[in-house]
Amino acid sequence: CGPHPKANMMQLIKQHLTALKQGTTISVPIYNRATGDTGHYEPLEPSQFVIVEGEISTYKHFHHLIDLSIFIDSDLQTQLSTRMNRDIQNNGFTYKKAAATFLNSNLKEFIEHGIQSKKWADIHCYCHAEYQFELKAVSENLFSMLSQTTQQYQITGIQGQIVPIYTPFTQASVIDQRAFITHLEWLYDQGARRV
């Protein structure tokens, strides 16, 4: 619905985030673009990790309810390209309407209401043209926490293969431990000694 607080259900979002942190199931309103309102509701059960996506999720209104916030800033050309493709192809906007929406939402309203969010985000990233990401900043609190954690580990020499690994999840959004261990064993059999 854009970056303007009045275009979003700010109080309801706050209530929902509070309920999820307390372990309570919520009913999420689903926006209907054809009618311009919330056509129906879907239940959302709390879990160990709840990802709240969207530009307003980093607003100061919700900062105390979010454990880790990531602000993704991006090149204006990237923003324009993404919005025009989405609004024309997916939302059926005309070129003129998509361009007007970009100018109002991404420039005017975001500068008025959203740009300050990067100040209190835990992680601030920047997406350059061609969708290349850069880490711009990490909050002092997060940096301090990470520094304390890394100081507990002894530095060792790097040798042998080092491979990235994926974390498999079940349909119930729980780590699939059996598949994870099987994959680690397979990597070991292939000669990997560090992940």
C-alpha positions, 0 to 999 in steps of 0.5 A: 500500500506504499510508504504513507502510514495512513495507507497502512493499518499501522495499529493492526500491524502493531497488534499483530506483531505483539500477538505473534511475539506472545504466541497467539495466532492472528488473522491477516487481512488479504488485500484485494487489488480489484476491489481496493480493500481486504477481501478476506482473512487468513490465519497466521500461527506464530513460529520460531521465525516470523519474517515481516516483509515490506518497507513499513516493517522497519518503521519506528512504530514497530522497532520494539517489536522486531528482533532483527530488521534489515533495511534494503535501499536501492538504486533509483533505476532498480526501483523504477525497473522493478516497480514498472515491471511489477505494476504493468505486468502483474497489476495491470497498470498503464505505463502512465499510472505505473510511472505516477505511482513510482513518483508518488510512492518511491520518491515523495512518500518514501522520502517523507515517511520511510527513509528514516528507517535506515537509521534504526535498522540493524542491517542496512544494505544497498542494491545497486543497478543490476541487483548487486548487493552491498552491506552498508551498515550494521547497528552498534548493538548487533555489531557488539553482539556479533563481536562477543560471539566471535571472540569465543572461537579460536582462529584456526588455519584454513585448509581443505575444501570449504563449502556453503551448505543449505538448511532443509526445512520440512513442510511445517517450517521446522529444520529437517534434521535428518536431511541436514545430517545426511547432507553433511555426511555426503559432503564429508564423503566428498572431502569437505572438512569445513562448512 
